[in-house]
């Protein structure tokens, strides 16, 4: 209905889930990456930086301050 592709919707969902998991849990980055369907933390970290402009660890640290 929005005209968004499956890939775009998946990326949005992963971005929102990643931000929430980094903010409200103590899960390590590798576990979060695997839970979101990434084969390793490197691919997840690159995607997260593309979404947010920050590395996952930087995002987590900013949320705790």
C-alpha positions in Angstrom: 0.0 0.0 0.0 2.9 2.4 0.8 4.8 1.4 -2.4 7.7 0.3 -0.2 9.7 -2.8 -1.2 10.1 -5.9 1.0 13.8 -5.0 1.4 12.9 -1.4 2.6 10.3 -2.7 5.1 12.8 -5.4 6.4 15.5 -2.7 6.8 13.1 -0.4 8.8 12.0 -3.3 11.0 15.6 -4.4 11.7 16.6 -0.8 12.4 13.8 -0.2 14.9 14.4 -3.6 16.6 18.1 -3.0 16.8 17.7 0.4 18.4 15.3 -1.0 21.0 17.5 -4.0 21.8 20.5 -1.8 22.2 18.6 0.6 24.4 16.7 -1.7 26.7 18.7 -4.9 26.9 22.3 -6.0 27.8 22.5 -8.3 24.8 25.8 -8.2 23.1 26.1 -6.9 19.5 26.7 -10.4 18.1 23.6 -11.8 19.7 21.5 -8.9 18.5 23.0 -9.4 15.0 22.1 -13.0 14.9 18.6 -12.4 16.3 17.9 -10.0 13.4 19.1 -12.4 10.8 22.7 -11.3 10.2 25.4 -13.9 9.8 27.9 -11.9 11.8 28.2 -8.7 13.8 30.2 -7.0 11.0 27.4 -6.9 8.6 25.0 -5.8 11.3 27.4 -3.0 12.4 27.7 -1.7 8.8 23.9 -1.7 8.4 23.4 0.0 11.8 25.9 2.7 11.0 24.0 3.3 7.7 20.7 3.6 9.5 21.8 5.7 12.5 25.1 7.3 11.6 26.6 5.6 14.7 28.2 2.2 15.5 25.9 0.0 17.7 28.2 0.5 20.7 28.2 4.3 20.3 24.3 4.2 20.1 24.2 2.1 23.3 26.6 4.5 25.1 24.6 7.5 24.1 21.4 6.0 25.3 22.9 5.3 28.7 24.0 8.9 29.2 
